[in-house]
Amino acid sequence: MIPPITRIDLKYTQPNPAGIPTWYRPTISPEHGIYVVLLVSFLTGAAAAQHWTWATTLALICAFCGFQAEHPVVVQIRQRKSLKPRFLLWGGIYGGTASAIALYLYWRTGEPFSPLLWIYLGAIVTLIVDSISVLYREQKSIFNELITFAAVCLVAPFAYIVTTGHISGVAIGLWLMNTLFFSSSIFTVKLRKIKKDELPNASFQRLIIYHLFATGIVISLYNFGFVSLFTALTFGIVLGKVGCILWQRKWYCTTKIQHVAMIETLSALLFCITAAISVLPVHL
């Protein structure tokens, strides 16, 4: 288990006890933290829609396949000196499945300018930006990480639109809430990775600035009616997490990455539960 923003490079050779030809074996993204982001965001969007349909299930499959399609594309770019049949095959399978479901869900709306188009456009733009970042070895930059989280969190309004057939301020608010919540880990985890040419307090300053800025956005979302007071207060979970990290900064910067992953996962699950409850009907 790794924290959401960690994008480590793994050797792409996996055990093959069954003797299956290498290029037939499915590729699975090693970025386990993104699975948590994807699932939590989707569940909050589905909770806001207040019911689950077969189309919601299709949307979840579409989102999962779309995420899996990004992995072989990125690996192929990294190893661009030669074509890798395995990555091309599974990138095509995942991407083709996601595209087919996405087109069906769009056709099902019966609207030429369905809000789903904005979701799809965001996903395509993110894939292009991420590919360029990998090409120039900037995939771990704060900008690219922010774009990635914002794109993954689009599954919140995606689930809402597919289930209800329309977009709402609540869905937009949940997208921003999820993005702000999970993007926090970009700055907390970077406390553990101070670059040689970086000032000692630079990571700390970025952490404080981000959370002040994010808190301001959350307050604005509440003031403009995009989220309820209860939903806005769920951001207090991440502020509490950051406070504990700063209190135990020395331990946090030296502890095992598994402990960091546990903190991120537990805070994400707590956010998922409270955010989902905050958008469900009162009588439930």
MIBATI-101532 format. One record per atom (N, C-alpha, C): z, x, y. Coordinates in steps of 0.05 Angstrom, whole numbers, padded with zeros to 5 digits, always signed. Layout:
% residues N
ZXY;...
This chain:
% residues 284
+00000+00017-00024;+00000+00000+00000;+00000+00018+00025;-00018+00012+00044;-00020+00028+00068;-00019+00010+00092;-00010+00020+00116;-00009+00003+00139;-00037-00005+00148;-00040-00028+00162;-00066-00039+00168;-00085-00021+00182;-00076-00003+00200;-00095+00013+00215;-00104+00038+00201;-00091+00045+00179;-00097+00070+00166;-00124+00068+00153;-00143+00086+00160;-00169+00086+00149;-00174+00114+00137;-00160+00119+00115;-00161+00145+00103;-00186+00148+00085;-00195+00172+00083;-00218+00178+00066;-00209+00184+00038;-00218+00168+00019;-00211+00173-00009;-00235+00183-00024;-00231+00196-00046;-00253+00203-00064;-00262+00178-00078;-00288+00174-00078;-00298+00148-00087;-00305+00149-00117;-00292+00167-00131;-00294+00167-00160;-00270+00153-00172;-00275+00134-00190;-00254+00118-00201;-00254+00121-00231;-00231+00117-00245;-00231+00118-00274;-00251+00099-00286;-00264+00107-00307;-00284+00090-00319;-00281+00089-00350;-00258+00078-00359;-00252+00078-00387;-00271+00063-00404;-00285+00043-00393;-00303+00026-00408;-00331+00039-00412;-00335+00062-00399;-00360+00075-00401;-00383+00061-00387;-00377+00044-00367;-00397+00029-00352;-00411+00049-00333;-00438+00048-00332;-00452+00066-00313;-00440+00064-00285;-00437+00087-00272;-00423+00089-00247;-00434+00069-00226;-00461+00068-00224;-00472+00052-00202;-00470+00022-00208;-00461+00014-00232;-00456-00015-00237;-00429-00024-00229;-00410-00005-00227;-00382-00012-00221;-00379-00022-00193;-00365-00044-00188;-00361-00055-00161;-00346-00035-00143;-00353-00035-00118;-00339-00020-00098;-00317-00038-00086;-00294-00026-00083;-00271-00041-00072;-00260-00025-00048;-00257-00038-00026;-00247-00024-00002;-00219-00014-00006;-00213+00012+00000;-00186+00022-00003;-00167+00016+00020;-00177+00002+00041;-00161-00004+00064;-00144-00029+00059;-00123-00025+00044;-00107-00048+00034;-00094-00063+00057;-00087-00050+00079;-00075-00064+00101;-00092-00086+00113;-00119-00082+00113;-00137-00101+00124;-00137-00127+00108;-00131-00125+00082;-00129-00149+00065;-00106-00167+00076;-00084-00155+00085;-00062-00170+00096;-00070-00183+00122;-00084-00168+00139;-00093-00179+00165;-00112-00203+00160;-00130-00199+00142;-00150-00220+00136;-00137-00245+00125;-00118-00242+00106;-00106-00265+00094;-00087-00280+00113;-00071-00264+00128;-00053-00277+00147;-00068-00292+00169;-00088-00280+00180;-00104-00293+00201;-00117-00318+00190;-00128-00316+00166;-00142-00340+00155;-00122-00362+00150;-00099-00356+00140;-00079-00377+00134;-00068-00390+00159;-00066-00375+00181;-00057-00387+00206;-00078-00406+00217;-00104-00398+00214;-00125-00416+00222;-00126-00441+00206;-00123-00438+00180;-00123-00461+00162;-00099-00479+00168;-00076-00467+00174;-00053-00483+00181;-00057-00500+00206;-00071-00487+00226;-00077-00502+00251;-00096-00525+00245;-00114-00522+00226;-00132-00544+00219;-00117-00567+00204;-00094-00560+00193;-00075-00580+00181;-00085-00593+00155;-00106-00581+00143;-00114-00589+00116;-00133-00568+00105;-00137-00568+00079;-00153-00548+00065;-00175-00563+00049;-00200-00556+00053;-00222-00568+00039;-00237-00548+00022;-00256-00557+00007;-00273-00538-00009;-00288-00519+00010;-00295-00529+00034;-00309-00512+00053;-00290-00490+00063;-00264-00495+00065;-00245-00475+00072;-00244-00453+00052;-00245-00460+00026;-00246-00441+00004;-00271-00424+00006;-00294-00436+00011;-00319-00421+00014;-00317-00402+00038;-00304-00410+00059;-00301-00393+00082;-00284-00368+00075;-00263-00372+00059;-00246-00350+00051;-00262-00330+00034;-00279-00340+00015;-00296-00323-00001;-00316-00308+00016;-00327-00322+00036;-00346-00310+00054;-00333-00287+00070;-00309-00292+00080;-00295-00271+00096;-00288-00247+00078;-00280-00252+00054;-00273-00230+00035;-00298-00213+00029;-00319-00227+00022;-00344-00212+00016;-00355-00197+00040;-00353-00209+00063;-00362-00196+00087;-00346-00170+00093;-00320-00171+00088;-00303-00148+00091;-00310-00126+00070;-00314-00135+00045;-00321-00116+00024;-00349-00103+00029;-00367-00117+00042;-00394-00107+00047;-00393-00083+00066;-00373-00083+00084;-00371-00061+00104;-00365-00034+00091;-00349-00034+00069;-00341-00009+00056;-00364+00008+00045;-00382-00003+00028;-00404+00013+00018;-00423+00022+00041;-00426+00006+00061;-00443+00014+00084;-00431+00038+00098;-00405+00038+00103;-00392+00061+00116;-00393+00086+00098;-00389+00083+00072;-00390+00106+00054;-00418+00118+00054;-00438+00101+00053;-00466+00110+00053;-00472+00126+00078;-00462+00116+00101;-00467+00130+00126;-00454+00158+00125;-00429+00159+00114;-00415+00185+00112;-00430+00204+00094;-00443+00193+00073;-00457+00210+00054;-00487+00206+00057;-00496+00206+00082;-00524+00198+00089;-00545+00218+00080;-00537+00242+00071;-00556+00262+00063;-00571+00253+00037;-00559+00234+00023;-00572+00224-00001;-00565+00195-00005;-00584+00180-00016;-00579+00151-00021;-00561+00148-00046;-00542+00130-00044;-00524+00124-00066;-00530+00096-00077;-00543+00094-00100;-00550+00067-00111;-00527+00048-00113;-00503+00059-00121;-00480+00042-00124;-00473+00028-00098;-00472+00043-00076;-00465+00032-00050;-00486+00013-00040;-00511+00019-00045;-00532+00001-00036;-00532-00025-00052;-00527-00023-00078;-00526-00046-00095;-00503-00065-00087;-00479-00054-00086;-00456-00072-00080;-00454-00080-00051;-00464-00063-00033;-00466-00071-00006;-00485-00096-00003;-00507-00095-00019;-00525-00117-00018;-00514-00142-00031;-00499-00139-00053;-00487-00162-00067;-00466-00175-00049;-00447-00159-00038;-00427-00170-00021;-00439-00182+00004;-00457-00167+00017;-00469-00176+00041;-00486-00201+00037;-00501-00201+00014;-00518-00225+00008;-00501-00250+00003;-00479-00246-00011;-00462-00269-00017;-00449-00280+00008;-00439-00262+00025;-00427-00270+00051;-00448-00284+00068;-00472-00273+00070;-00493-00285+00086;-00501-00312+00077;-00504-00315+00050;-00512-00341+00039;-00492-00363+00045;-00466-00356+00041;-00445-00376+00046;-00444-00382+00076;-00447-00361+00093;-00446-00365+00122;-00468-00383+00131;-00492-00379+00121;-00515-00396+00128;-00511-00425+00119;-00500-00428+00095;-00494-00455+00085;-00474-00469+00103;-00453-00455+00110;-00432-00468+00127;-00443-00475+00154;-00461-00458+00164;-00474-00464+00190;-00492-00489+00187;-00509-00489+00166;-00527-00512+00161;-00511-00538+00158;-00487-00536+00145;-00470-00559+00140;-00460-00572+00166;-00457-00556+00188;-00448-00568+00213;-00468-00586+00226;-00494-00581+00220;-00515-00597+00232;-00518-00593+00262;-00506-00572+00273;-00508-00567+00302;-00523-00540+00306;-00544-00541+00322;-00559-00516+00327;-00543-00495+00342;-00524-00504+00358;-00507-00485+00373;-00478-00487+00364;-00475-00488+00338;-00448-00489+00327;-00431-00465+00336;-00405-00469+00340;-00388-00446+00348;-00386-00425+00326;-00395-00432+00302;-00396-00411+00281;-00415-00388+00288;-00435-00394+00305;-00453-00373+00313;-00439-00350+00327;-00418-00357+00343;-00403-00337+00357;-00387-00320+00338;-00377-00332+00317;-00362-00318+00296;-00380-00298+00282;-00404-00308+00275;-00423-00290+00261;-00432-00268+00278;-00437-00274+00304;-00446-00253+00322;-00425-00232+00325;-00399-00240+00327;-00378-00221+00330;-00376-00203+00305;-00380-00214+00282;-00379-00198+00257;-00402-00178+00256;-00426-00186+00264;-00449-00168+00264;-00446-00146+00284;-00437-00153+00308;-00433-00132+00329;-00412-00112+00320;-00391-00122+00307;-00370-00104+00298;-00380-00085+00276;-00396-00094+00258;-00408-00077+00237;-00425-00055+00250;-00440-00063+00270;-00457-00043+00284;-00440-00022+00298;-00420-00031+00313;-00402-00013+00327;-00388+00006+00308;-00378-00006+00286;-00363+00010+00266;-00381+00031+00253;-00406+00023+00248;-00425+00042+00235;-00431+00065+00254;-00435+00059+00280;-00440+00080+00300;-00415+00098+00302;-00392+00086+00302;-00367+00102+00303;-00364+00121+00279;-00371+00111+00256;-00370+00128+00232;-00391+00151+00234;-00414+00144+00245;-00436+00164+00248;-00427+00187+00265;-00412+00180+00287;-00402+00201+00305;-00373+00209+00300;-00363+00200+00277;-00336+00207+00268;-00314+00199+00288;-00318+00175+00299;-00299+00163+00318;-00286+00138+00306;-00287+00135+00279;-00277+00110+00267;-00247+00107+00270;-00233+00128+00276;-00203+00126+00279;-00195+00124+00308;-00214+00121+00326;-00207+00118+00354;-00194+00092+00360;-00178+00091+00381;-00163+00066+00388;-00183+00044+00393;-00205+00050+00407;-00225+00030+00414;-00236+00017+00389;-00244+00034+00370;-00256+00024+00345;-00236+00008+00329;-00211+00016+00329;-00191+00002+00314;-00186-00026+00327;-00185-00027+00353;-00181-00052+00367;-00204-00072+00361;-00229-00061+00362;-00252-00078+00356;-00250-00088+00327;-00242-00071+00309;-00240-00079+00280;-00220-00101+00276;-00196-00098+00288;-00176-00119+00285;-00185-00145+00298;-00197-00144+00321;-00207-00168+00334;-00227-00182+00317;-00244-00167+00303;-00265-00179+00286;-00252-00191+00261;-00234-00177+00248;-00221-00187+00224;-00206-00213+00231;-00192-00213+00254;-00177-00237+00261;-00194-00261+00269;-00220-00257+00271;-00238-00279+00276;-00238-00299+00253;-00227-00291+00230;-00225-00310+00208;-00206-00333+00214;-00189-00330+00234;-00171-00352+00241;-00187-00375+00253;-00203-00371+00275;-00220-00393+00284;-00242-00400+00264;-00250-00381+00247;-00271-00387+00227;-00260-00408+00208;-00236-00404+00198;-00223-00424+00180;-00220-00451+00194;-00212-00450+00219;-00208-00475+00234;-00234-00490+00238;-00255-00476+00246;-00281-00489+00252;-00292-00501+00226;-00292-00486+00205;-00304-00495+00179;-00289-00520+00169;-00263-00520+00173;-00246-00542+00162;-00248-00567+00179;-00248-00564+00206;-00247-00587+00224;-00275-00595+00235;-00293-00576+00235;-00320-00581+00246;-00322-00576+00276;-00301-00566+00289;-00302-00561+00317;-00283-00538+00324;-00286-00528+00349;-00269-00506+00359;-00248-00519+00378;-00226-00506+00382;-00206-00516+00400;-00192-00492+00413;-00177-00498+00434;-00161-00477+00448;-00140-00465+00429;-00130-00482+00411;-00109-00472+00392;-00121-00450+00374;-00146-00454+00365;-00159-00435+00347;-00164-00409+00363;-00172-00411+00388;-00177-00387+00404;-00150-00372+00409;-00129-00388+00414;-00103-00377+00419;-00093-00362+00394;-00097-00374+00370;-00088-00361+00346;-00104-00335+00340;-00129-00335+00347;-00145-00310+00344;-00133-00288+00361;-00127-00294+00386;-00116-00274+00404;-00088-00266+00395;-00072-00285+00386;-00045-00279+00377;-00046-00260+00353;-00063-00266+00333;-00066-00248+00310;-00076-00221+00318;-00096-00220+00336;-00107-00194+00345;-00085-00177+00358;-00070-00190+00377;-00049-00175+00391;-00027-00166+00372;-00020-00183+00353;+00001-00176+00334;-00007-00152+00317;-00030-00154+00304;-00037-00133+00286;-00046-00107+00300;-00057-00109+00324;-00065-00086+00338;-00041-00069+00346;-00018-00080+00346;+00007-00066+00352;+00010-00041+00334;+00002-00045+00309;+00006-00023+00289;-00012+00001+00295;-00033-00002+00311;-00049+00020+00319;-00032+00040+00334;-00015+00030+00352;+00001+00047+00369;+00027+00056+00356;+00038+00040+00339;+00062+00049+00325;+00056+00071+00305;+00035+00068+00289;+00028+00088+00269;+00020+00114+00282;+00007+00112+00305;-00002+00136+00319;+00021+00152+00330;+00045+00141+00330;+00068+00157+00338;+00073+00179+00317;+00063+00174+00293;+00067+00194+00271;+00045+00215+00271;+00024+00212+00288;+00001+00230+00287;-00005+00240+00315;+00011+00259+00324;+00007+00270+00351;-00013+00293+00349;-00035+00291+00364;-00056+00311+00363;-00047+00337+00377;-00059+00359+00370;-00051+00385+00381;-00056+00386+00411;-00077+00374+00421;-00084+00375+00449;-00072+00351+00465;-00054+00336+00452;-00042+00312+00465;-00014+00318+00475;-00008+00307+00498;+00019+00310+00509;+00039+00296+00491;+00063+00307+00488;+00083+00296+00470;+00089+00267+00473;+00090+00257+00498;+00097+00229+00504;+00073+00210+00507;+00049+00221+00502;+00025+00204+00507;+00024+00180+00488;+00031+00184+00463;+00031+00162+00443;+00052+00141+00451;+00075+00151+00460;+00097+00133+00468;+00089+00116+00492;+00075+00129+00511;+00067+00115+00535;+00046+00093+00529;+00027+00100+00511;+00007+00081+00503;+00020+00057+00489;+00040+00063+00472;+00054+00042+00458;+00067+00022+00477;+00081+00033+00497;+00095+00016+00517;+00075+00000+00534;+00054+00013+00543;+00034+00000+00560;+00020-00023+00544;+00013-00017+00519;+00000-00038+00503;+00017-00063+00500;+00043-00059+00493;+00060-00082+00488;+00067-00097+00513;+00068-00083+00536;+00072-00098+00561;+00047-00115+00567;+00024-00103+00563;-00001-00117+00568;-00004-00141+00548;+00002-00136+00523;+00000-00157+00503;+00020-00180+00508;+00044-00173+00517;+00063-00194+00523;+00054-00211+00547;+00041-00198+00566;+00030-00213+00589;+00008-00232+00580;-00008-00224+00561;-00029-00242+00551;-00017-00266+00536;+00003-00260+00520;+00016-00282+00505;+00029-00302+00524;+00042-00293+00545;+00053-00311+00565;+00031-00328+00578;+00008-00315+00584;-00014-00329+00596;-00025-00350+00577;-00027-00344+00551;-00037-00363+00531;-00019-00388+00531;+00007-00384+00533;+00026-00406+00534;+00023-00422+00559;+00022-00408+00582;+00020-00422+00608;-00006-00439+00610;-00028-00429+00598;-00053-00444+00599;-00057-00463+00576;-00036-00466+00559;-00037-00486+00538;-00052-00479+00513;-00059-00454+00509;-00073-00446+00485;-00054-00445+00461;-00029-00438+00465;-00010-00438+00444;+00016-00452+00453;+00031-00461+00434;+00057-00474+00440;+00078-00453+00445;+00101-00461+00455;+00123-00442+00460;+00131-00429+00433;+00133-00445+00412;+00141-00435+00386;+00121-00413+00376;+00095-00419+00379;+00075-00399+00371;+00077-00374+00388;+00081-00377+00414;+00083-00353+00431;+00107-00336+00424;+00129-00349+00416;+00153-00335+00409;+00150-00318+00384;+00130-00325+00367;+00126-00309+00343;+00118-00280+00350;+00109-00275+00374;+00102-00248+00382;+00128-00231+00385;+00150-00245+00387;+00176-00230+00388;+00181-00214+00362;+00168-00222+00340;+00171-00207+00315;+00161-00178+00319;+00137-00176+00331;+00126-00149+00335;+00142-00133+00355;+00153-00147+00376;+00169-00133+00395;+00195-00123+00383;+00206-00139+00365;+00230-00131+00350;+00224-00107+00332;+00201-00107+00319;+00193-00085+00302;+00190-00059+00318;+00177-00061+00341;+00173-00038+00358;+00200-00027+00368;+00218-00046+00375;+00244-00037+00384;+00259-00021+00363;+00258-00031+00338;+00271-00017+00316;+00258+00010+00311;+00231+00012+00313;+00217+00037+00309;+00225+00057+00330;+00227+00049+00355;+00235+00067+00376;+00264+00076+00373;+00281+00057+00363;+00309+00064+00359;+00312+00085+00337;+00295+00082+00316;+00296+00101+00294;+00270+00118+00294;+00262+00127+00317;+00236+00141+00319;+00234+00166+00302;+00255+00181+00301;+00254+00206+00285;+00250+00200+00256;+00264+00180+00245;+00261+00171+00218;+00233+00161+00213;+00223+00144+00231;+00197+00132+00228;+00175+00152+00227;+00177+00173+00243;+00156+00193+00245;+00156+00213+00221;+00177+00213+00205;+00179+00231+00183;+00181+00218+00156;+00185+00192+00155;+00188+00178+00130;+00161+00176+00115;+00162+00169+00090;+00138+00166+00073;+00121+00143+00084;+00095+00146+00081;+00076+00125+00090;+00081+00099+00076;+00092+00099+00051;+00098+00074+00037;+00119+00058+00052;+00138+00071+00064;+00158+00057+00080;+00147+00044+00104;+00128+00058+00117;+00114+00047+00140;+00098+00022+00132;+00085+00024+00109;+00069+00002+00098;+00087-00022+00093;+00111-00017+00083;+00129-00039+00077;+00138-00053+00102;+00143-00038+00123;+00151-00050+00149;+00128-00067+00160;+00104-00057+00159;+00081-00071+00169;+00076-00097+00153;+00078-00095+00127;+00073-00118+00110;+00094-00140+00113;+00119-00132+00114;+00140-00152+00117;+00139-00166+00144;+00132-00151+00165;+00130-00163+00192;+00106-00182+00192;+00084-00174+00178;+00060-00191+00177;+00066-00217+00162;+00081-00216+00140;+00088-00240+00125;+00106-00258+00141;+00125-00246+00156;+00143-00262+00173;+00127-00276+00195;+00108-00262+00207;+00091-00273+00227;+00074-00296+00216;+00063-00292+00192;+00047-00312+00179;+00062-00338+00175;+00086-00336+00165;+00103-00359+00160;+00110-00374+00185;+00120-00359+00205;+00128-00372+00230;+00105-00383+00246;+00083-00368+00247;+00059-00378+00262;+00047-00402+00249;+00046-00402+00222;+00036-00426+00208;+00053-00450+00212;+00079-00447+00211;+00098-00469+00216;+00095-00480+00244;+00090-00461+00263;+00089-00469+00291;+00065-00487+00298;+00044-00487+00281;+00020-00503+00286;+00018-00527+00268;+00036-00530+00249;+00036-00553+00231;+00048-00578+00245;+00041-00602+00236;+00052-00626+00248;+00083-00626+00247;+00095-00639+00267;+00124-00639+00268;+00136-00653+00244;+00123-00675+00234;+00135-00690+00212;+00135-00675+00186;+00121-00652+00183;+00122-00636+00159;+00147-00619+00159;
